């Protein structure tokens, strides 16, 4: 139980929720401006696909940073400092004068987003485990809610002729203020020391398991010639990777839906349903809004039916949504299909990251960082692939990839049911 004067579980959960809300608001504020940026910079489909893929490249380049920064400065400072840099990168994107500048800005945006993402999930898992109840899906729901409100406001601002550069600067400042308030609410409930202790204990357990296994191999097989420890350690690493990879595949599927919605939903609304360019952000808002609803109900559904079953159902909705997008010729069907995509993908990323924090042999930061990095590697090629297919065969065929994403989700969904060792 928290000590006297220490924040309670609900207050700490609200603080973590503000972390996720501020993070979701920054990137979402930029997305409704994509169609206008494409027109202003005269980008073709394949050029735009490569430019927005730089966001994923940036997140990969930062792969070694989150765990190291958390260990050095603490998760809370990483969240706040990363949010400041995230706002700066997003604001700079609005000043792009060509595709190269936009690509560089998005690369930096992806780098800082990955760092903040790991740090806020580490704090969220710490609060969840101390509170003894599932909250991570709701935290990601607040990320979606922040994105929904921010994206809808940006869509209205774009339709009203607002200055994109001023708008992005205001959103960046607001996100930093929201994050600072969240830190004050969390207080010492999920302190950096508690997170570090958890990771250290997990690493100690892993070393003990490896030592024990190595001794057993040496005693039972004289042909090892003193290499039992190395072989045991290698086998342990392979076991960890084999356990993490299916989680990463599910996370990749969830992130791919988000990535395609972020980058292509607005263009699909314009091309498929004749939605005005300035109002195209409504398609993205539908995806993230339905995803928000799915995540708010996700904790209850996962607790009742299990993460695997809910993820399998989500994969089915993604496949149906992909079919609907490809078949859409008017706004209603397109937006309904976008809603199915958002709701179906709702629990995939939080479910995979939550399971990653429970992988045996890894601490919270290590497990989340590993699966988060694998996830970002996996969906790195999503937007370029859509762009290449769209250039050669049309955008409908490019977005047909969503059907395959849904099927893949259903195949690996059962691997989310990881228990703490």
C-alpha positions in Angstrom: 0.0 0.0 0.0 1.3 3.5 -0.7 2.7 5.3 2.3 1.5 8.5 3.9 1.4 11.3 1.4 2.2 9.0 -1.5 0.0 9.1 -4.6 -2.7 6.4 -4.8 -3.2 4.0 -7.7 -6.0 6.0 -9.4 -4.1 9.3 -9.2 -0.9 7.6 -10.5 -2.9 6.0 -13.3 -4.3 9.4 -14.3 -0.7 10.7 -14.4 0.4 7.9 -16.7 -2.7 8.6 -18.8 -1.6 12.2 -19.3 1.8 10.9 -20.5 0.1 8.9 -23.2 -2.4 11.7 -24.0 0.4 14.3 -24.6 2.4 11.8 -26.7 -0.6 11.0 -28.9 -1.5 14.6 -29.4 1.8 15.7 -31.0 2.0 13.3 -34.0 -1.7 13.3 -34.6 -1.7 17.1 -34.9 0.6 16.8 -37.9 -1.3 14.0 -39.8 -4.3 16.0 -41.1 -1.8 18.4 -42.8 -0.3 15.6 -44.9 -2.5 16.1 -48.0 -1.7 19.8 -48.0 2.0 19.0 -47.6 1.9 16.5 -50.5 0.3 19.2 -52.7 2.7 21.9 -51.5 5.8 19.8 -52.0 4.5 18.1 -55.2 5.3 14.6 -53.9 4.2 11.5 -55.9 2.8 8.4 -54.1 6.1 6.5 -54.0 8.0 9.7 -52.8 5.5 10.3 -50.1 5.7 6.6 -49.0 9.5 6.9 -48.7 9.3 10.2 -46.8 6.8 9.0 -44.2 8.9 5.8 -43.8 11.6 8.0 -42.4 9.5 8.1 -39.2 10.1 4.4 -38.7 13.7 4.7 -39.7 14.2 7.2 -36.9 12.6 5.0 -34.4 15.0 2.2 -35.4 18.1 4.4 -35.2 17.2 5.1 -31.6 16.7 1.5 -30.7 19.7 1.3 -28.2 18.8 4.6 -26.5 15.5 4.1 -24.5 16.8 1.5 -22.0 20.1 3.3 -21.6 18.5 6.7 -21.1 16.0 5.2 -18.6 18.8 3.6 -16.6 20.8 6.9 -16.6 18.1 9.5 -16.0 14.9 7.6 -15.0 11.8 7.0 -17.0 10.0 10.2 -16.0 12.8 12.5 -17.1 13.0 10.6 -20.4 9.3 11.1 -21.0 9.4 14.8 -20.3 12.6 15.6 -22.2 11.6 13.4 -25.1 8.2 15.1 -25.3 10.0 18.5 -25.6 12.1 17.2 -28.5 9.1 15.5 -30.1 7.3 18.9 -30.2 10.3 20.6 -31.7 10.6 18.0 -34.5 6.9 18.0 -35.3 6.9 21.8 -35.5 9.9 21.8 -37.8 8.1 19.4 -40.2 5.5 22.2 -40.8 8.4 24.4 -42.2 9.4 21.8 -44.8 10.3 23.3 -48.1 11.0 20.0 -49.9 10.7 16.3 -49.5 14.2 15.9 -48.1 13.6 18.4 -45.3 10.3 16.7 -44.4 12.0 13.3 -44.4 14.7 14.5 -42.0 12.1 16.1 -39.7 10.1 12.9 -39.6 13.2 10.8 -39.0 13.9 12.9 -35.9 10.3 12.7 -34.9 10.4 8.9 -35.1 13.6 8.8 -33.0 12.1 10.9 -30.1 8.7 9.1 -30.4 10.3 5.7 -29.9 12.2 6.9 -26.8 9.1 8.4 -25.2 7.0 5.4 -26.1 9.3 2.9 -24.3 9.7 5.2 -21.3 5.9 5.8 -20.8 5.1 2.1 -21.2 7.8 1.2 -18.6 6.1 3.6 -16.2 2.6 2.3 -17.1 3.6 -1.3 -16.5 5.2 -0.4 -13.2 1.9 1.3 -12.1 -0.1 -1.6 -13.4 1.8 -4.2 -11.5 1.9 -2.2 -8.3 -1.9 -1.6 -8.5 -2.6 -5.2 -9.2 -5.0 -4.5 -12.1 -4.9 -4.2 -15.8 -4.6 -0.5 -17.0 -2.3 -0.6 -20.0 -5.0 -0.8 -22.6 -6.7 2.2 -21.1 -3.4 4.1 -21.1 -3.1 3.4 -24.8 -6.8 4.4 -25.2 -5.8 7.8 -23.8 -3.0 8.0 -26.4 -5.7 7.4 -29.0 -8.0 10.0 -27.3 -5.2 12.6 -27.3 -4.7 11.8 -31.0 -8.4 11.9 -31.8 -8.9 15.3 -30.2 -5.7 16.7 -31.6 -6.3 15.3 -35.1 -9.9 16.6 -35.1 -8.8 20.0 -34.0 -6.1 20.1 -36.7 -8.6 19.0 -39.3 -10.8 21.9 -38.3 -7.8 24.3 -38.3 -6.8 23.1 -41.7 -10.3 23.5 -43.1 -10.4 27.0 -41.6 -7.2 28.1 -43.2 -5.1 28.2 -40.1 -1.3 28.5 -40.3 0.2 25.0 -39.9 3.4 26.3 -38.4 1.7 28.2 -35.6 -0.7 25.3 -34.9 2.1 22.8 -34.5 4.0 25.0 -32.1 1.0 25.5 -29.9 0.4 21.7 -29.8 4.0 21.0 -28.9 3.8 23.5 -25.9 0.5 22.0 -24.8 1.9 18.4 -24.9 4.8 19.4 -22.7 2.6 21.0 -20.1 0.3 18.0 -20.0 3.3 15.7 -19.5 4.6 17.8 -16.6 1.1 17.7 -14.9 1.2 13.9 -15.3 4.6 13.7 -13.6 3.3 15.5 -10.6 0.3 13.2 -10.3 2.4 10.1 -10.4 4.8 11.3 -7.8 6.8 8.4 -6.2 4.2 5.7 -7.0 6.2 4.5 -10.0 9.6 5.9 -9.1 12.7 5.3 -11.3 14.2 3.4 -8.4 11.3 0.9 -8.3 11.6 0.4 -12.1 15.4 -0.1 -11.9 15.0 -2.5 -9.0 12.6 -4.6 -11.0 14.9 -4.8 -14.0 17.9 -5.5 -11.9 16.1 -8.4 -10.2 15.1 -9.8 -13.6 18.7 -9.6 -14.8 19.9 -11.3 -11.6 17.4 -14.1 -12.1 18.5 -14.6 -15.7 22.2 -14.8 -14.6 21.3 -17.3 -12.0 19.3 -19.4 -14.5 22.2 -19.3 -16.9 24.7 -20.3 -14.3 22.6 -23.2 -13.2 22.0 -24.4 -16.7 25.6 -24.1 -17.6 26.6 -26.1 -14.6 24.1 -28.8 -15.5 25.4 -29.0 -19.0 29.0 -29.2 -17.9 28.2 -32.0 -15.4 26.2 -34.1 -17.8 28.2 -33.6 -21.0 32.0 -33.7 -20.9 32.2 -32.8 -24.6 31.4 -29.2 -23.8 35.0 -28.6 -22.9 34.2 -25.7 -20.6 31.9 -24.0 -23.0 28.7 -25.0 -21.2 28.2 -21.4 -19.9 28.5 -19.9 -23.4 26.2 -22.4 -25.0 23.6 -22.1 -22.2 23.7 -18.3 -22.4 23.3 -18.5 -26.2 20.4 -20.9 -25.8 18.8 -18.6 -23.2 19.1 -15.6 -25.6 17.5 -17.7 -28.4 14.7 -18.7 -26.1 14.1 -15.0 -25.2 14.0 -14.0 -28.9 11.7 -16.9 -29.9 9.3 -15.8 -27.1 9.5 -12.1 -28.1 9.2 -12.5 -31.8 5.5 -13.6 -31.9 4.6 -10.7 -29.6 6.5 -8.4 -32.0 4.5 -9.8 -35.0 1.2 -9.0 -33.3 2.6 -5.5 -32.4 3.7 -5.0 -36.0 0.2 -5.8 -37.2 -1.3 -3.3 -34.8 1.3 -0.7 -35.7 0.9 -1.3 -39.4 -2.8 -0.4 -39.2 -1.9 2.8 -37.3 0.8 3.6 -39.8 -1.4 3.1 -42.9 -4.2 5.1 -41.3 -1.7 7.9 -40.3 -0.2 8.2 -43.8 -2.9 7.0 -46.2 -6.3 7.4 -44.7 -6.6 11.0 -45.7 -5.4 10.3 -49.3 -7.9 7.3 -49.5 -10.7 9.6 -48.5 -9.9 12.1 -51.2 -9.3 9.5 -53.9 -12.0 6.9 -53.1 -14.8 9.1 -51.7 -14.2 12.6 -53.1 -13.8 14.1 -49.7 -12.3 17.6 -49.9 -8.6 17.7 -49.3 -8.9 20.1 -46.3 -11.4 17.8 -44.7 -9.5 14.5 -45.4 -8.4 14.2 -41.8 -11.9 12.9 -40.9 -10.8 9.4 -42.1 -7.8 9.4 -39.7 -10.1 10.7 -36.9 -12.5 7.8 -37.5 -9.7 5.2 -37.2 -8.2 6.7 -34.1 -11.6 7.4 -32.5 -12.8 3.7 -32.9 -9.4 2.6 -31.7 -9.8 4.8 -28.6 -13.2 3.1 -27.9 -11.7 -0.3 -28.4 -8.9 0.4 -26.0 -11.1 1.9 -23.2 -13.1 -1.4 -23.3 -10.0 -3.5 -23.9 -8.9 -3.9 -20.2 -12.3 -5.3 -19.3 -12.5 -7.6 -22.4 -8.9 -8.8 -21.9 -9.5 -9.6 -18.3 -12.7 -11.5 -19.1 -11.7 -13.4 -22.2 -7.9 -13.2 -22.4 -5.6 -11.1 -24.6 -5.3 -13.8 -27.2 -9.0 -14.2 -27.9 -9.5 -10.5 -28.1 -6.5 -10.1 -30.5 -7.8 -12.8 -32.7 -11.2 -11.1 -33.0 -9.4 -7.9 -33.7 -7.5 -9.5 -36.6 -10.8 -10.6 -38.1 -12.1 -7.0 -37.9 -8.9 -5.7 -39.5 -9.3 -8.1 -42.4 -13.0 -7.1 -42.9 -12.0 -3.4 -42.6 -9.4 -3.9 -45.3 -11.9 -5.4 -47.6 -14.3 -2.5 -47.0 -11.6 0.1 -47.7 -10.7 -1.6 -51.0 -14.4 -1.9 -52.0 -15.4 1.6 -51.0 -16.7 4.1 -53.6 -18.5 6.6 -51.3 -17.8 8.0 -47.8 -20.1 5.9 -45.7 -18.6 2.5 -46.5 -15.1 3.9 -46.4 -15.6 5.4 -42.9 -17.3 2.3 -41.6 -14.3 0.2 -42.8 -11.9 2.7 -41.2 -13.8 2.3 -37.9 -13.4 -1.5 -38.1 -9.7 -1.1 -38.7 -9.3 1.1 -35.6 -11.4 -1.1 -33.3 -9.7 -4.2 -34.5 -6.2 -2.9 -33.9 -7.1 -1.4 -30.5 -5.6 -4.0 -28.1 -2.7 -5.4 -30.3 0.1 -3.0 -29.4 -0.7 -2.6 -25.6 -1.3 -6.3 -25.4 2.1 -7.1 -27.0 4.0 -4.6 -24.9 2.2 -5.7 -21.7 3.2 -9.3 -22.5 6.8 -8.2 -23.3 7.1 -6.7 -19.8 6.3 -10.2 -18.4 8.8 -12.1 -20.5 11.0 -14.3 -18.2 14.7 -13.3 -18.2 14.1 -9.6 -19.1 13.2 -6.6 -17.0 10.4 -4.3 -17.9 12.5 -1.8 -19.8 14.4 -4.7 -21.6 11.3 -6.6 -22.6 9.4 -3.5 -23.8 12.5 -2.1 -25.6 13.1 -5.5 -27.5 9.5 -5.9 -28.7 9.1 -2.2 -29.4 12.3 -2.3 -31.6 11.2 -5.5 -33.4 7.8 -3.9 -34.0 9.3 -0.8 -35.6 11.7 -2.9 -37.7 8.7 -4.9 -39.0 6.5 -2.0 -40.1 9.4 0.0 -41.5 8.4 -1.0 -45.0 4.7 -0.7 -44.6 4.2 2.8 -46.2 6.9 2.3 -48.9 5.2 -1.0 -49.8 1.8 0.7 -50.0 3.3 3.5 -52.1 5.1 1.2 -54.5 1.9 -1.0 -55.0 -0.2 2.1 -55.3 2.1 3.6 -58.0 2.0 0.4 -60.0 -1.5 -0.8 -59.5 -3.5 1.9 -57.7 -4.1 2.9 -54.1 -6.9 0.3 -53.7 -4.4 -2.6 -54.3 -1.9 -0.9 -52.0 -4.3 -0.7 -49.1 -5.3 -4.4 -49.7 -2.3 -5.2 -47.6 -4.6 -4.6 -44.6 -6.4 -7.9 -45.3 -3.1 -9.7 -45.0 -2.3 -7.9 -41.8 -5.6 -9.1 -40.3 -5.0 -12.7 -41.2 -1.5 -12.6 -39.7 -2.9 -11.2 -36.5 -5.3 -14.1 -36.1 -2.5 -16.6 -36.6 -0.2 -15.2 -33.8 -2.8 -13.8 -31.4 -2.7 -16.6 -28.9 0.9 -15.8 -28.1 -0.2 -12.7 -26.1 -1.2 -14.9 -23.2 2.2 -14.7 -21.4 2.3 -15.3 -17.6 4.9 -13.8 -15.3 7.5 -16.5 -14.6 
